[in-house]
Amino acid sequence: MKIRRQSQGPLSKGDQIEVKRPNGAYYAATVLRPPSAMQINMVFVEYHAEDGSKCVRGYVDLTHVRPSPPLELNRCFKIGDAVDAYWENGWHQGVVRDLLKDSKYVVGFHGNEGKVEEKSEIHQCNLRLHREWDDGSWVPSMAEL
């Protein structure tokens, strides 16, 4: 799997990306050192720890890296939409369960067995449509929606 920036070029120092952690969430990160001839499948990044308390620097396998998705301001969601919610310092995959007042949504998050285990009220500005990064492009594509 090739990881490329939104512009389809190789990763470069300073690129804003997201790193997938063992809990399944994506965390914002900055490339400090792109892959090299000696470490072609690794990139050196800095990101906030899962508890948000400090910055962490380290090598991450390219299979756990994707570019930061472009912003989609003022997108509205409907019940059943697959979304990423900025919750507990990272972007977690969930499903819109209910619409509330004041641009808030109830989002359900999946547990280990695929069942919704936790629900939380999330403001619209902390939601984005869920997309996968697949071989250099977003699925579903930005043009489709």
Contacts in CASP RR format, 6 or more apart in sequence:
PFRMAT RR
TARGET T0000
AUTHOR 0000-0000-0000
METHOD contacts of the structure
MODEL  1
MKIRRQSQGPLSKGDQIEVKRPNGAYYAATVLRPPSAMQINMVFVEYHAE
DGSKCVRGYVDLTHVRPSPPLELNRCFKIGDAVDAYWENGWHQGVVRDLL
KDSKYVVGFHGNEGKVEEKSEIHQCNLRLHREWDDGSWVPSMAEL
1 62 0 8 1.000
1 63 0 8 1.000
1 135 0 8 1.000
2 135 0 8 1.000
2 136 0 8 1.000
3 11 0 8 1.000
3 62 0 8 1.000
3 63 0 8 1.000
3 65 0 8 1.000
3 66 0 8 1.000
3 67 0 8 1.000
3 133 0 8 1.000
3 136 0 8 1.000
4 10 0 8 1.000
4 11 0 8 1.000
4 67 0 8 1.000
4 136 0 8 1.000
5 11 0 8 1.000
5 12 0 8 1.000
5 15 0 8 1.000
5 67 0 8 1.000
6 67 0 8 1.000
6 70 0 8 1.000
8 136 0 8 1.000
10 34 0 8 1.000
10 35 0 8 1.000
11 17 0 8 1.000
11 31 0 8 1.000
11 34 0 8 1.000
11 35 0 8 1.000
11 43 0 8 1.000
11 65 0 8 1.000
12 31 0 8 1.000
12 34 0 8 1.000
13 31 0 8 1.000
13 32 0 8 1.000
13 33 0 8 1.000
13 34 0 8 1.000
14 30 0 8 1.000
14 31 0 8 1.000
14 32 0 8 1.000
15 30 0 8 1.000
15 31 0 8 1.000
15 34 0 8 1.000
15 67 0 8 1.000
16 28 0 8 1.000
16 29 0 8 1.000
16 30 0 8 1.000
16 67 0 8 1.000
16 68 0 8 1.000
17 28 0 8 1.000
17 29 0 8 1.000
17 30 0 8 1.000
17 31 0 8 1.000
17 43 0 8 1.000
17 45 0 8 1.000
17 65 0 8 1.000
17 66 0 8 1.000
17 67 0 8 1.000
17 68 0 8 1.000
18 26 0 8 1.000
18 27 0 8 1.000
18 28 0 8 1.000
18 29 0 8 1.000
18 65 0 8 1.000
18 66 0 8 1.000
18 67 0 8 1.000
18 68 0 8 1.000
18 69 0 8 1.000
18 91 0 8 1.000
19 26 0 8 1.000
19 27 0 8 1.000
19 29 0 8 1.000
19 45 0 8 1.000
19 47 0 8 1.000
19 60 0 8 1.000
19 64 0 8 1.000
19 65 0 8 1.000
20 26 0 8 1.000
20 64 0 8 1.000
20 65 0 8 1.000
20 66 0 8 1.000
21 27 0 8 1.000
21 50 0 8 1.000
21 64 0 8 1.000
23 50 0 8 1.000
24 92 0 8 1.000
24 93 0 8 1.000
25 50 0 8 1.000
25 88 0 8 1.000
25 90 0 8 1.000
25 91 0 8 1.000
25 92 0 8 1.000
26 66 0 8 1.000
26 84 0 8 1.000
26 90 0 8 1.000
26 91 0 8 1.000
27 47 0 8 1.000
27 48 0 8 1.000
27 50 0 8 1.000
27 89 0 8 1.000
27 90 0 8 1.000
27 91 0 8 1.000
28 47 0 8 1.000
28 48 0 8 1.000
28 68 0 8 1.000
28 90 0 8 1.000
29 45 0 8 1.000
29 46 0 8 1.000
29 47 0 8 1.000
29 60 0 8 1.000
29 65 0 8 1.000
30 45 0 8 1.000
30 46 0 8 1.000
30 47 0 8 1.000
31 43 0 8 1.000
31 44 0 8 1.000
31 45 0 8 1.000
32 44 0 8 1.000
32 45 0 8 1.000
32 46 0 8 1.000
32 57 0 8 1.000
33 43 0 8 1.000
33 44 0 8 1.000
34 43 0 8 1.000
35 41 0 8 1.000
35 42 0 8 1.000
35 43 0 8 1.000
35 62 0 8 1.000
39 59 0 8 1.000
41 61 0 8 1.000
41 62 0 8 1.000
41 63 0 8 1.000
42 59 0 8 1.000
42 60 0 8 1.000
42 61 0 8 1.000
42 62 0 8 1.000
43 59 0 8 1.000
43 60 0 8 1.000
43 62 0 8 1.000
43 65 0 8 1.000
44 57 0 8 1.000
44 58 0 8 1.000
44 59 0 8 1.000
44 60 0 8 1.000
45 57 0 8 1.000
45 58 0 8 1.000
45 59 0 8 1.000
45 60 0 8 1.000
45 65 0 8 1.000
46 55 0 8 1.000
46 56 0 8 1.000
46 57 0 8 1.000
46 58 0 8 1.000
47 55 0 8 1.000
47 56 0 8 1.000
48 54 0 8 1.000
48 55 0 8 1.000
48 56 0 8 1.000
48 89 0 8 1.000
49 55 0 8 1.000
49 56 0 8 1.000
49 89 0 8 1.000
50 88 0 8 1.000
50 89 0 8 1.000
50 90 0 8 1.000
51 89 0 8 1.000
52 89 0 8 1.000
66 133 0 8 1.000
67 133 0 8 1.000
69 128 0 8 1.000
69 131 0 8 1.000
69 138 0 8 1.000
70 142 0 8 1.000
72 128 0 8 1.000
72 129 0 8 1.000
74 124 0 8 1.000
75 124 0 8 1.000
75 127 0 8 1.000
75 128 0 8 1.000
75 129 0 8 1.000
76 124 0 8 1.000
77 83 0 8 1.000
77 96 0 8 1.000
77 99 0 8 1.000
77 105 0 8 1.000
77 124 0 8 1.000
77 127 0 8 1.000
77 129 0 8 1.000
78 96 0 8 1.000
78 99 0 8 1.000
79 96 0 8 1.000
79 97 0 8 1.000
79 98 0 8 1.000
79 99 0 8 1.000
80 95 0 8 1.000
80 96 0 8 1.000
80 97 0 8 1.000
81 95 0 8 1.000
81 96 0 8 1.000
81 129 0 8 1.000
82 93 0 8 1.000
82 94 0 8 1.000
82 95 0 8 1.000
82 129 0 8 1.000
82 130 0 8 1.000
83 93 0 8 1.000
83 94 0 8 1.000
83 95 0 8 1.000
83 96 0 8 1.000
83 105 0 8 1.000
83 107 0 8 1.000
83 127 0 8 1.000
83 128 0 8 1.000
83 129 0 8 1.000
83 130 0 8 1.000
84 91 0 8 1.000
84 92 0 8 1.000
84 93 0 8 1.000
84 94 0 8 1.000
84 127 0 8 1.000
84 128 0 8 1.000
84 129 0 8 1.000
84 130 0 8 1.000
84 131 0 8 1.000
85 91 0 8 1.000
85 92 0 8 1.000
85 94 0 8 1.000
85 107 0 8 1.000
85 109 0 8 1.000
85 120 0 8 1.000
85 122 0 8 1.000
85 126 0 8 1.000
85 127 0 8 1.000
86 122 0 8 1.000
86 126 0 8 1.000
86 127 0 8 1.000
87 107 0 8 1.000
87 109 0 8 1.000
87 120 0 8 1.000
87 122 0 8 1.000
87 126 0 8 1.000
91 128 0 8 1.000
92 109 0 8 1.000
93 109 0 8 1.000
93 110 0 8 1.000
93 130 0 8 1.000
94 107 0 8 1.000
94 108 0 8 1.000
94 109 0 8 1.000
94 110 0 8 1.000
94 130 0 8 1.000
95 107 0 8 1.000
95 108 0 8 1.000
95 110 0 8 1.000
95 116 0 8 1.000
96 105 0 8 1.000
96 106 0 8 1.000
96 107 0 8 1.000
96 108 0 8 1.000
96 127 0 8 1.000
97 105 0 8 1.000
97 106 0 8 1.000
97 107 0 8 1.000
97 108 0 8 1.000
97 116 0 8 1.000
97 119 0 8 1.000
98 105 0 8 1.000
98 106 0 8 1.000
99 105 0 8 1.000
99 106 0 8 1.000
100 106 0 8 1.000
100 121 0 8 1.000
103 123 0 8 1.000
103 124 0 8 1.000
103 125 0 8 1.000
104 121 0 8 1.000
104 122 0 8 1.000
104 123 0 8 1.000
104 124 0 8 1.000
105 121 0 8 1.000
105 122 0 8 1.000
105 123 0 8 1.000
105 124 0 8 1.000
105 127 0 8 1.000
106 119 0 8 1.000
106 120 0 8 1.000
106 121 0 8 1.000
106 122 0 8 1.000
107 119 0 8 1.000
107 120 0 8 1.000
107 121 0 8 1.000
107 122 0 8 1.000
107 127 0 8 1.000
108 116 0 8 1.000
108 118 0 8 1.000
108 119 0 8 1.000
108 120 0 8 1.000
109 116 0 8 1.000
109 117 0 8 1.000
109 118 0 8 1.000
109 119 0 8 1.000
109 120 0 8 1.000
110 116 0 8 1.000
110 117 0 8 1.000
111 117 0 8 1.000
111 118 0 8 1.000
129 140 0 8 1.000
129 145 0 8 1.000
131 138 0 8 1.000
131 139 0 8 1.000
131 140 0 8 1.000
132 138 0 8 1.000
132 139 0 8 1.000
133 139 0 8 1.000
END
